[in-house]
Structure formats: structure tokens, C-alpha cells
Amino acid sequence: MTVSSRPANPRGSSSSSSSGSSGPHEAARVILFVEDVLEQREPAIVLLRERGYVVVEATDGGQAVRLATKHLPDLVVMDVSLPIMDGIEAIRRIRALPAKKRPHVIVMSGQLDGRTRQLGFEAGCDQYITKPCGIDALAASIDAYFLKRDGA
């Protein structure tokens, strides 16, 4: 697994706490998990729910944008190769939404070329993880983000 992170929020962070949000999951840590392959999506979602996260599932980029608008997630895990709309375009559209909070975006992709990684960061992702990666490593990365965000 390779993990790359964006430098500390160059666009002026909107690192938000759950207080003040008016989404349907105010106090919960909401994750939008976007993956079209059930065998890759399901084990990760089960583990994240066991860890206490509220997980909203999407299987294509268009659905991801709609669900991001509806649920105002704290964090998005986005595959790149998706039907309907690819993950890079979905990230661009999520970043363009007039949202009350800016979700942390982790791209998880099997595409190893540097150009895809660059496009992900240009679109607004905060972290890029190459597949295959274990679900425990992904969950640890998510846990670390929330620990840092919440100052714990």
C-alpha cells in the first residue's frame, strides 16, 4: 500500500467539528464510501461500521455527488474507476458543492501511474492510497484522520 497526503490544507481549511452542522447525522462521524466492486466495498464498510462510523455507500460517481449533498459526510473514500462518472470528476463536483463543511477525501485506486495521483490531488483529494490495501490499513488511516481532526 502506498499512501500520499496533500500538504496541510492549502485552500484554507474548513476543518469542521460536528457542532454547527445541520446534516442528518450531526454528532456521528459520517463516511461516504464510493466503490463499485462489492467484494472490495462490503468488508471495508462492515469494519468501519463496527468501529462506530456511519457509512453511506455509493457505487458510481454520480450517486456519490448526490449522497455527498444529502449527507454532508466528514470523510469520503473514493475509487477512481467508477461507472457513470469517474472518481476524479466526482471529487471535483463534491468540492464545488456549496456545503457547510469540506469533507476529507481519500482516493483509493489501483491505478499506479503518477498522472492519476496528480489528477486526484488537483481535483481536491487529501490523501491517495494505492490498492490493494488491507481494510485494516484503510481503517487505521481513517481513524488517524479523525484523531488529528478532533485533536485527540
C-alpha positions in Angstrom: 0.0 0.0 0.0 1.3 3.5 -0.9 -0.2 6.5 0.9 0.3 10.1 -0.2 -1.1 13.1 1.5 -1.8 16.6 0.4 0.2 19.2 2.2 -1.7 20.9 5.1 -4.8 22.3 3.5 -3.5 24.9 1.0 -7.0 26.2 0.3 -7.8 27.4 3.8 -9.2 24.6 5.8 -12.7 24.2 6.8 -11.8 21.6 9.3 -15.1 21.3 11.0 -16.3 19.8 14.1 -19.8 18.2 14.2 -21.2 21.1 16.2 -22.9 23.6 14.0 -23.6 21.1 11.2 -27.2 20.6 10.4 -26.9 17.3 8.4 -28.9 14.3 9.2 -26.0 12.7 11.2 -25.0 15.7 13.3 -22.9 14.0 16.1 -21.8 10.9 14.1 -18.7 10.7 12.0 -20.2 10.1 8.5 -18.1 8.4 5.8 -19.2 8.3 2.2 -17.7 5.1 0.8 -17.6 5.0 -3.1 -16.6 1.7 -4.7 -18.4 -0.2 -7.4 -16.9 -3.6 -6.7 -19.0 -5.3 -3.9 -16.1 -7.6 -2.9 -14.0 -4.5 -2.1 -16.7 -2.3 -0.7 -18.5 -4.7 1.7 -15.7 -5.8 4.0 -14.5 -2.2 4.5 -18.0 -1.0 5.2 -18.6 -3.7 7.8 -15.3 -2.9 9.6 -16.0 0.8 9.6 -19.5 0.3 11.0 -18.0 -1.9 13.7 -15.7 1.0 14.6 -18.8 3.2 15.1 -18.8 5.2 11.9 -22.0 6.0 9.9 -21.2 4.7 6.4 -23.2 5.8 3.4 -22.5 3.7 0.3 -22.3 4.8 -3.4 -21.4 2.6 -6.4 -20.9 5.3 -9.0 -19.6 8.9 -9.2 -23.0 10.5 -9.9 -24.5 8.8 -6.9 -21.5 9.9 -4.8 -22.2 13.5 -5.6 -25.9 13.2 -4.8 -25.2 11.5 -1.5 -22.5 14.0 -0.5 -25.1 16.7 -1.0 -27.6 14.9 1.1 -25.5 13.5 4.0 -22.7 16.1 4.3 -20.0 13.5 5.1 -17.0 14.2 7.2 -14.8 11.9 5.0 -15.1 10.4 1.5 -13.3 7.3 0.4 -13.4 7.4 -3.4 -12.4 4.8 -6.0 -11.2 6.3 -9.3 -12.5 3.8 -11.8 -16.3 4.1 -11.5 -19.3 3.8 -13.8 -21.5 6.8 -14.7 -18.8 9.4 -13.6 -15.2 8.6 -12.6 -14.0 9.3 -9.2 -11.8 12.3 -10.2 -14.8 14.1 -11.7 -16.9 13.2 -8.7 -14.3 14.8 -6.4 -14.3 18.0 -8.5 -18.1 18.2 -8.2 -18.1 17.4 -4.5 -15.6 20.2 -3.9 -17.7 22.6 -6.0 -20.8 22.0 -3.8 -21.9 24.8 -1.6 -21.5 22.7 1.5 -21.4 23.7 5.2 -18.3 21.6 5.7 -15.4 20.3 3.5 -15.0 16.6 3.7 -11.6 15.0 3.9 -11.2 12.9 0.7 -9.2 9.7 0.4 -8.7 8.3 -3.1 -8.3 4.6 -3.1 -7.2 3.4 -6.5 -5.4 0.5 -8.3 -4.1 3.0 -10.9 -0.4 3.3 -10.1 0.5 6.0 -12.7 1.7 9.3 -11.4 -0.8 11.2 -13.6 -3.8 9.7 -11.9 -2.4 10.6 -8.5 -1.7 14.2 -9.7 -5.3 14.4 -11.1 -6.7 13.3 -7.8 -4.8 16.0 -5.8 -5.7 18.6 -8.4 -9.4 17.6 -8.1 -9.2 18.1 -4.3 -8.3 14.8 -2.7 -6.4 15.0 0.6 -4.9 11.5 0.5 -4.2 8.9 -2.1 -3.9 5.2 -1.3 -3.0 2.6 -3.8 -4.8 -0.7 -4.0 -4.5 -3.4 -3.0 -4.5 -2.2 0.5 -5.8 -4.1 3.5 -9.0 -2.9 5.1 -7.2 -2.6 8.5 -4.7 -0.2 6.9 -7.5 1.9 5.4 -9.4 1.9 8.7 -6.3 3.0 10.5 -5.8 5.8 8.1 -9.4 6.9 8.6 -9.0 6.7 12.4 -5.8 8.7 12.3 -7.6 11.5 10.3 -10.4 11.7 12.9 -7.9 11.7 15.8 -6.0 14.6 14.2 -9.1 16.5 13.2 -10.7 16.2 16.6 -7.5 16.9 18.5 -7.5 13.7 20.4 
